[in-house]
């Protein structure tokens, strides 16, 4: 397939995905209010930024860093002149999701050729666990786009090592970290692979160092900005305390095993006059104490967390949680069914890449987001939004399996066709 033909088909597939996303936004989301979830934070923060009240918590004048800054910063220009128009912000995140389709197609081509690229883009265009996030005022869509871009650069670095590619990879990972803090784990994984993939090369250490350094430099302005704003040290966010506490309490160790529940936060009294860093430290301390007092229960909880992230446990709880995050119930169930199909296909796709000498080792770049999600799940809780950064990888591996299966079917037909 020629490069121009690939670009035309990728544009067509992206346009189809765009039409679906914009149609879903218009029919299911326009005019609907935000619910009590993280979309409130991002919506309010973007509006306050646009008004000149940069990164203040909620409607208070306390310093705010409940989440990384990049999603709010992206939404800030969209808030200028539109005030609190939620539909404008939803359109903004939808555009990110449309771009993700095209990037996944490019990653697929770089991974295993143009047909895999187009297959991956086609899956991405219709896969519910991608488009369901795109009309939400939340960080998942931006995270998925940045993970896809990181994989695109990482595969290029794998085949054509060079310092500037390593720096670019580190910058993208830094931006992903400013979107969701746990994505900082990508820097460690990518740096390790950059070292492993250059055996015997002169200055073997240079590329991993550049990946880590570029990531650190990218997040440094936000870290420096937080210095002096809070009573306690805050690097990326003050969200770790509430995340840990919401995942480690009687509710999530028994009734809603392996999940996260906002009612768990009642263990630390809410006071809007308390510095967010102090409140986060108190929540973290209570959560850690609870874990220490229930160590015998931890293995079961961790297993449930992994089961929830893999959609093999706690489905009713997961659907209820997603609906609380403004996702349509039918779309959540469609995503679960599609996940079961694509996850199984992804396993075959992984083995198919291992059978090809040109992709056997480069496939390990795709494992980095998967491992990052696994670590996050084990450390915090299991949910679809926790799994979101791994969805592009599942799409890519499923596309590899799909193309391989089509080739086998075609070969059998040719073999049995009359001469």
VOTOR-212802 format. One record per atom (N, C-alpha, C): residue in one letter; x, y, z. Coordinates in steps of 0.02 Angstrom, whole numbers, plus 50000, padded with zeros to 5 digits. Layout:
<nodes>
AXYZ;...
</nodes>
This chain:
<nodes>
X500424994050000;X500005000050000;X500445006350000;X500315010949956;X500705017049952;X500555021650011;X501025026050025;X500935030750081;X500335035250070;X500225037450008;X499665041949994;X498995038350003;X498975032049982;X498355028249991;X498215027050065;X498735025650103;X498655024750175;X498365031050207;X498645036750188;X498415043150217;X497675044450199;X497485042850138;X496785043950118;X496315039650160;X496485033150166;X496055028650205;X496055030450279;X496625032550304;X496645034750375;X496205040850385;X496215045450338;X495785051350343;X495045049450341;X494875044650298;X494175042450294;X493955039250359;X494365034750386;X494195031450449;X494135036450506;X494595041250508;X494575046350560;X493945050550553;X493745052050492;X493125055950481;X492515052150505;X492505045550493;X491945041450517;X491925041550594;X492505040750624;X492545041050697;X492335047850724;X492525053150688;X492335059950709;X491585060850705;X491275058250651;X490555058950643;X490185055450701;X490425049550718;X490105045950774;X490175049750839;X490775052250854;X490895055750916;X490485062150921;X490475065950868;X490095072250869;X489345070850873;X489135065550839;X488425063650843;X488235061550913;X488665057550945;X488525055451014;X488515061451061;X488975066051050;X488995072151091;X488345076051083;X488125076851021;X487525080751008;X486895077551037;X486855070951031;X486245067451051;X486225066051126;X486785063951153;X486785061451222;X487065066251274;X487435071351253;X487795075351302;X487605082751303;X487435085551247;X487305092751245;X486745094551293;X486885099451336;X486385101951383;X486335098151448;X486705092551455;X486665088751518;X487135091751570;X486955091651634;X487375094551686;X487945089951706;X488445092751739;X488975088651767;X488725085451832;X488975079451845;X488815075951907;X489395076751956;X489315073752015;X489825074352067;X490395069552051;X490865071952011;X491445068051993;X491995072851972;X492545070251945;X493115074551929;X492975079651874;X492445078551835;X492285083451784;X492125090251814;X491865090251874;X491735096551909;X492385100351920;X492895096751941;X493545100051953;X493815103051889;X493845099151835;X494135101551774;X493725107351744;X493065106651748;X492635112051721;X492715118451759;X492695118051826;X492755124051867;X493455126951861;X493965122651863;X494655125151860;X494805128751795;X494565125951739;X494675129251675;X494335136051674;X493725136451702;X493375142851704;X493725147851748;X493985145651804;X494345150251849;X495005152451818;X495345147851785;X495955149851750;X495815155351699;X495265154351660;X495085159251609;X494925165951640;X494685165951702;X494525172251737;X495135175251772;X495705171751769;X496305174351801;X496435171651870;X495995167151895;X496095164151961;X496435157351951;X497085157551941;X497455151651919;X497525146551975;X497275140651962;X497365134752003;X497215136052077;X496585137852089;X496315138352156;X495805132752165;X495765130152225;X495355124252237;X494605125852237;X494245122552193;X493515123352191;X493305130552185;X492885132752231;X492655139652232;X492975143552289;X493505140652319;X493855143952374;X494445147852346;X494805151052391;X495425154552371;X496035150852395;X495945144452414;X496505140252433;X496865137852370;X497525136752374;X497885134152316;X497615127352296;X497585126052232;X497305119752207;X497785115952163;X497835109552176;X498215104952133;X497935097952141;X497275097552140;X496945091052151;X497115086252094;X497225088852035;X497435084751978;X497995088351942;X498335084651898;X498835087751856;X498545093551816;X498945098151794;X498685104351765;X498515104151691;X498735099051654;X498705099651581;X497995099551554;X497555095351582;X496865095251557;X496535101951568;X496615104851627;X496325111351641;X496625116751597;X497275116351585;X497595121351542;X497335120751470;X497245114651447;X496975113751379;X496265116551374;X495865115651426;X495175118051424;X495115125551438;X495635128651464;X495605135751482;X495445140251422;X495785139651365;X495615144051308;X494895142951285;X494645136851292;X493955135451272;X493455138751319;X493685140651377;X493245144051425;X493215151551413;X493695154151377;X493705161351364;X493115163151319;X492705167751341;X492135169951302;X491535165451305;X491635159051328;X491065154551333;X490825153651404;X491195156651452;X490995156051521;X490995148951544;X490445146751573;X490385139951598;X490015135351549;X490065136751485;X489725132751435;X490055125851432;X489715120851460;X489995114151464;X490055110951395;X489605112551351;X489605109351285;X490235111251245;X490475117251255;X491095119351222;X491675115251247;X491695114151313;X492235110051342;X492185102851319;X491575100351313;X491485093451289;X491705092851216;X491575097851176;X491825097851107;X492585097751106;X492885101451152;X493615101751155;X493925094951168;X493645091151216;X493915084551229;X493745079651173;X493175080651141;X492995076351084;X493505077051028;X493755083051016;X494255084050964;X494895080250980;X495065079751043;X495645075751063;X495535068451046;X494935065951059;X494785059051043;X494815057650968;X494605062450928;X494645061650855;X495375061150833;X495795065350862;X496515065150846;X496825058550867;X496575055550921;X496845049150945;X496745043650893;X496185043750857;X496075038750804;X496645038850754;X496805044750729;X497325045450679;X498005043350706;X498155045350768;X498805043650797;X498865036150806;X498335032850830;X498355025550837;X498475022250770;X498175024850716;X498305022250650;X499035022850630;X499345028450647;X500055029450632;X500495024750673;X500315023650735;X500695019050777;X500645011950749;X500045010050729;X499955003350700;X500375002350638;X500405007450595;X500825006850535;X501555006150553;X501775010050601;X502485009650621;X502635003050655;X502145000250689;X502244993950724;X502274987950677;X501794987450631;X501734981350591;X501474982550521;X501524988650495;X501334989750426;X500674993450418;X500544995850357;X499965000150345;X499294996650356;X499234990150341;X498594986850352;X498424986450426;X498914985050467;X498804985150539;X498624992150562;X498954997150533;X498795004050551;X498075005850537;X497835003950478;X497135005450461;X496655001350503;X496824995050517;X496394990950560;X496354993850630;X496924996150656;X496934999150723;X496515005550725;X496585009650673;X496185015850670;X495445014250666;X495265009150628;X494555007250621;X494275004950688;X494655000850724;X494434998750791;X494365004650837;X494865009050835;X494855015050879;X494255019450863;X494055019650801;X493495024050781;X492845021850812;X492765015350825;X492115012850849;X492145009850919;X492725009150947;X492805005851012;X492505010151068;X492005007751104;X491665011851154;X492125014451209;X492615010451229;X493045012651284;X493525018251265;X493515020151202;X493865026351181;X493365032051175;X492835031251134;X492395036951121;X491955038651181;X491855034051227;X491425035551284;X491735040951329;X492395041551327;X492745046651368;X492765053451334;X492675053451268;X492845059451229;X492385065351243;X491765064051263;X491305069551275;X491245071251349;X491725068751389;X491735070351460;X492255075751473;X492115079951522;X492595085151541;X493085082251591;X493485077551567;X493945073851611;X494595072651575;X495055069151608;X495745068651583;X495885062451542;X495425057651539;X495575051251507;X495745051951433;X495365056051397;X495485056651325;X496175059651310;X496355064751346;X497025067751337;X497565062751355;X497465058851407;X497955053851426;X498035048551372;X497475046351342;X497515041351288;X497875044151227;X497755050451211;X498105053551155;X498855053851167;X499045055851227;X499765056551243;X500105049751246;X499775044651272;X500055037951272;X500165035551200;X499685036951156;X499755035051086;X500335038751053;X500395045151066;X500955048951039;X501625046351066;X501645044551130;X502255041851159;X502455035351125;X501965031051112;X502115024751077;X502365026051006;X502085031050973;X502305032750905;X503045034650905;X503235038850952;X503935041050956;X504385035450981;X504135031551028;X504535026051056;X504715020951002;X504225019150960;X504375014450906;X504855017350855;X504825023850845;X505305027150800;X505995026950832;X506025028250897;X506665028050933;X506955021050931;X506525015950934;X506755009050933;X507105007450867;X506855010050812;X507135008450747;X507675013250724;X507615019450747;X508105024550728;X508325028350791;X508745025150831;X508955028450894;X509285035150881;X509155039750926;X509445046450920;X509265050650980;X509695055250998;X509575059251059;X508935063451055;X508785066250996;X508195070650992;X507545066650998;X507555060550973;X506955056350982;X506865054551055;X507415053251090;X507375051751161;X507115057751200;X507335063651182;X507095069751215;X506345070651201;X506145069851138;X505445070651121;X505005065651159;X505245059451165;X504875054451203;X504795056651275;X505335059151305;X505305061451374;X504825067251383;X504815071851335;X504355077651340;X503635075251338;X503475070551293;X502785068151289;X502595064551353;X503055060551380;X502905057151443;X502815062251499;X503205067651498;X503115072951547;X502425076051543;X502195077251482;X501525080051473;X500995075151497;X501105068651483;X500635063651508;X500625063551584;X501195064551615;X501235064751688;X500865070751715;X500875076251679;X500495082251700;X499755081451686;X499565076151651;X498865074651640;X498605069951693;X498975064451703;X498825059651756;X499475057651788;X499545058851852;X500195058151885;X500495051251878;X500075045951878;X500345039151876;X500695037651810;X500575041751759;X500895040551694;X501635042351696;X501865045151751;X502585046051760;X502945039351760;X502585033951774;X502885027151771;X503125025551700;X502825028651650;X503045027351581;X503775029251571;X503995034451606;X504695036651597;X505175031151617;X505035027851672;X505475022451695;X505475016651646;X504875014651623;X504835009151576;X505175010651509;X505035016551481;X505335018351417;X506095019151423;X506325022051478;X507045022851488;X507385016051492;X507065011251528;X507345004551533;X507395001151466;X506875001951425;X506884998851359;X507395002251313;X507475008851320;X507975012351279;X508675009651294;X508795007951357;X509445005051376;X509504997951350;X508974993951357;X508984986951338;X509054986151262;X508764990651224;X508754990051152;X509384992551118;X509884994651159;X510514997151129;X511114993451157;X511114986751155;X511684983051182;X512324984351143;X512854985651179;X513494986751147;X513584993351112;X513054997451112;X513105003951077;X513535008751119;X513925012951085;X514295017951123;X513815022751158;X514005024651218;X513585029051259;X512875026251266;X512855019851283;X512215016351291;X511755019751342;X512065023051389;X511695026251443;X511355032651421;X511555035551364;X511335042251346;X510585042651335;X510305038051295;X509585038651279;X509135037851340;X509255032851384;X508825032551443;X508885038651488;X509485041351493;X509575047451533;X509185053251503;X509205053851437;X508845059251403;X508085058551412;X507835052351409;X507115051251419;X506915053551489;X507295051451539;X507145053251608;X507235060751620;X507765063551592;X507905070751602;X507365075051569;X507175073251508;X506665077151473;X505995076751509;X505835070851537;X505215070251576;X505245074851637;X505815074651673;X505885078751732;X505845086251717;X506175088351663;X506165095351644;X505455097551625;X505075093051594;X504395094751573;X503925095951632;X504015092151686;X503585092951744;X503845098151793;X504475100151785;X504795104651833;X504425111251843;X504175114551790;X503825120851801;X503215120151847;X502845114751841;X502265113651885;X502485112251956;X503015108251964;X503275106952030;X503525113352063;X503895117352024;X504145123752050;X503575128452069;X503045128452028;X502465132752042;X502135130852107;X502115124352122;X501805122052184;X502225123452245;X502875124452236;X503315125852292;X503125132552324;X502985132352388;X502795138452424;X502055139952423;X501665136452382;X500945137652381;X500585133752436;X500895128252458;X500565123752506;X500965123252570;X500635121252623;X500975120352688;X501415114252687;X501205109052652;X501605102952645;X501875102552573;X502385098452563;X502675097752497;X502175094552449;X502075097652392;X501645095052339;X502045095052275;X502115089252244;X502485088752182;X502005089252122;X501575084252113;X501135084152055;X500415085652073;X500165082852128;X499465084052146;X499355082652220;X498785084752245;X498575083252313;X498055077752314;X498005074152259;X497475069252250;X497645062352279;X498275061352298;X498475054652321;X498125052752386;X498015057652430;X497695056152493;X496985053652484;X496585057352446;X495885055352436;X495835048852395;X496295047852348;X496285041652309;X496425035652353;X496925036252395;X497095030652441;X496545029452491;X496275034752520;X495765033852571;X495125031052541;X494935033352482;X494335030852450;X494385023552429;X495005020952426;X495105013952406;X495265009352464;X495365012252523;X495565008152580;X495135009852641;X494555006652644;X494085007752699;X493625001652702;X493195001052753;X492764995152758;X492344993852696;X492104999052662;X491694998152603;X492064994652547;X492684996852534;X493064994152477;X493454987852495;X493444986052558;X493754979752579;X493234974252589;X492584976052584;X492054971152595;X491514971752540;X491054976452549;X490464976852505;X490644978252432;X491064983252421;X491264985252353;X492004983652345;X492154977252349;X492844974852353;X493254977152293;X493824980452308;X494294982452257;X494134988952222;X493594992352243;X493394998552210;X493605004752247;X493265010252231;X493375016652264;X492695019652280;X492625022352341;X491975024852362;X492075031652396;X491695036652373;X491765043352400;X491565043652474;X491155038952496;X490955038952566;X491525037252613;X492035034052587;X492625032552628;X492975038952652;X492885044452614;X493225050752632;X492935053752695;X492375051252719;X492075053852780;X492505052452841;X492995047852833;X493445046252889;X493875052252909;X493955056952864;X494315063152878;X493825068952869;X493655072552922;X493165077952916;X493355083052863;X492855085152824;X492975090152772;X492945097152801;X493445101052784;X493475107952807;X493785112052751;X493385116452722;X493615120252664;X494135125552682;X494275126352747;X494785131152767;X495465127952776;X495495121352773;X496125117752783;X496515117552717;X497165118852721;X497595118452662;X497535111552631;X497435111152564;X497335104652531;X497905099752543;X498515102152549;X499075097652561;X499035094452630;X498795098252679;X498705095552746;X498145090352747;X497595091952714;X497045087252710;X497255080752675;X497635081452622;X497865075552585;X498315071252629;X498745074452668;X499195070752712;X498805067052766;X498285070152792;X497855066852842;X497495060852811;X497235061752751;X496895056252717;X497375050552703;X497975052152681;X498475047052667;X498655043152730;X498735046752786;X498915043452849;X498365038652872;X497735040852867;X497175036552886;X497145030352842;X497255031252776;X497235025652729;X497795020652745;X498395023152756;X498955018752771;X498835014952836;X498565018252886;X498405014852949;X497895009352938;X497405010752896;X496885005652883;X497194999552849;X497635000752801;X497964995152766;X498374991052816;X498754994452860;X499154990852909;X498734986652956;X498134989152972;X497694985453018;X497324979752984;X497364979452917;X496994974352879;X497444971052827;X498074969652845;X498554966852797;X498324960052771;X497984956252813;X497754949652791;X497234950052736;X496904955752730;X496394956652680;X496674959352614;X497274962052616;X497564965452558;X497624961052496;X497864954652501;X497904950552440;X497244949752405;X496704948752444;X496044948052414;X495824954452380;X495954960152413;X495774966652385;X496154967952320;X496804966452320;X497214967552260;X496964963152202;X496794956952217;X496534952452165;X495874955252137;X495454957952181;X494824960852158;X494954967152116;X495444971052135;X495624977052095;X495814975052024;X496244970052019;X496464967851953;X495864964951914;X495444961151948;X494854958351915;X494384963751889;X494304969151927;X493874974651905;X494174978051844;X494824979151844;X495134982551787;X495094978151725;X495084971551734;X495044967051676;X494324965251658;X493834968351693;X493124967051679;X492934959751688;X493204956651740;X492994949851756;X492724949451828;X492654955151860;X492394955251929;X492074962051942;X491534961951980;X491214968152003;X490914972351947;X490614969051898;X490364972751840;X489814977751859;X489344975751902;X488804980351920;X489084986551955;X489584985551997;X489894991252031;X490254995751980;X490594992751932;X490944996651881;X490465000751839;X489904997751820;X489405001251780;X489115007051820;X488955005851883;X488685011151926;X489175016851933;X489805015251941;X490325020351947;X490375024351883;X490365020951826;X490405024451762;X489805028851749;X489215026551768;X488625030751760;X488665036951804;X488985036351862;X489105042151903;X489605046951873;X489985044551824;X490455048851788;X490165051051721;X489495050751715;X489125053551658;X489185049351594;X489325042851602;X489345038351545;X488685034751539;X488435034251478;X487795030751466;X487875023351482;X487375020551518;X487405013551538;X487495008751480;X487125009851425;X487185005351368;X487885005651337;X488195011651338;X488865012251310;X489375008851355;X489275009151421;X489735005751466;X489704998151455;X489094995451449;X489034988251437;X489324986251369;X489224990551319;X489524989251254;X490284989151259;X490554993651299;X491274993751309;X491534987451344;X491144984951392;X491354978851426;X491374972951378;X490854972151338;X490834966551290;X491394967251239;X491504973251213;X492044974451165;X492724973151196;X492794974951260;X493424973651295;X493574966151297;X493064962151313;X493174954851316;X493424952251249;X493144954751195;X493354952451128;X494054954951112;X494174961351122;X494814964251103;X495384961851147;X495244960851212;X495774958551257;X496014951551238;X495544947251220;X495734940551197;X496134940951132;X495884945151086;X496244946051022;X496934948951034;X496994953351084;X497644956551098;X498164951351120;X497944946251155;X498404940951175;X498694937551113;X498264935951066;X498504932951003;X498934937850964;X498764944250966;X499164949250932;X499864949750961;X499914949251027;X500574949351059;X501004943551035;X500704937551033;X501074931651010;X501244932250935;X500804935350897;X500944936150825;X501544940750815;X501584946050854;X502164950450850;X502804946750869;X502734942150917;X503324938350939;X503564933450887;X503134931650840;X503334926950787;X503704930250730;X503694936850728;X504024940650675;X504664943650703;X505214942350669;X505864944550694;X505914952150699;X505574955750654;X505614963050655;X505214966250711;X504724962650738;X504294965550790;X504364962050858;X504764956650860;X504804952750921;X505034956850981;X505534960950972;X505784964851028;X505454971651033;X505274974550977;X504964981250979;X504274981051012;X503944975151015;X503284974751047;X503314976551121;X503904976051151;X503944977451223;X503804984651240;X503864989151191;X503674996151204;X502924996551221;X502534992151190;X501814992151204;X501654989651274;X502124985851303;X501994983151369;X502054988451423;X502394994051409;X502514999151460;X501855002151487;X501395004451444;X500765006951471;X500365001651507;X500404995351484;X500044990051518;X500314989051589;X500964989151596;X501264988251663;X501114994251708;X501105000251678;X500945006251717;X500235005751745;X499775003351704;X499085002551727;X499034997151781;X499414991751773;X499414986451823;X499664988951890;X500214992651890;X500484995451952;X499975000151985;X499665004351944;X499165009151970;X498565005452000;X498345000251966;X497774996351990;X497934993052057;X498514989852062;X498704986552124;X498794991552180;X499054997352165;X499195002352216;X498585006152240;X498085006852195;X497505011052212;X496855007052207;X496565006452149;X495935002852143;X495815000852070;X495304996852059;X495154994551991;X494544998151963;X494625000851903;X494075004451870;X494245005451796;X493735006951757;X493845008051686;X494295014151674;X494215019351714;X494625025251703;X495355024051721;X495485019451767;X496175017551782;X496475013951722;X496065009951688;X496305006151630;X496385010351567;X496105016351567;X496065020351506;X496735021151469;X497305022351502;X497925023151465;X498155016851428;X497885011051447;X498075004851413;X497645003251353;X497085006751345;X496625005151291;X496935005751222;X497345010851207;X497665010951140;X498095004851126;X498415002251176;X498834996251167;X498404990251149;X497854989451185;X497394983951170;X497134984451099;X496964990351077;X496734991451009;X497264989350958;X497884991450970;X498434989950924;X498554982350920;X498584979050977;X498714971850976;X498134968050945;X497524970250957;X496944967050926;X496964967950850;X497194973750827;X497254974850755;X497764970150724;X498324968950758;X498814964150734;X498504957250727;X498124955150778;X497804948650776;X497284948350720;X496914953750711;X496394953850659;X496684953250590;X497214956850575;X497534956450509;X497824949550498;X498144946750550;X498434940050543;X497884934850530;X497324935450565;X496764930750554;X496494931450483;X496424937650459;X496184938650391;X496664935650340;X497304936350352;X497794933450306;X497744925850304;X497634922750362;X497564915450363;X496944913150325;X496394916650336;X495774914950301;X495864915750226;X496184921150206;X496294922450134;X496744917150104;X497264915150142;X497724910050116;X497374903450107;X496924901650153;X496554895350147;X496084895550087;X495764901250077;X495324901750018;X495704900949953;X496294904049950;X496694903449890;X496934896349880;X497104892949936;X497344886249930;X496814881349906;X496184882749923;X495634878349904;X495264880549841;X495464886149814;X495134888649753;X495404884749693;X494974883649642;X495204880149582;X495734884049545;X496204880449518;X496764883649483;X496524886949419;
</nodes>
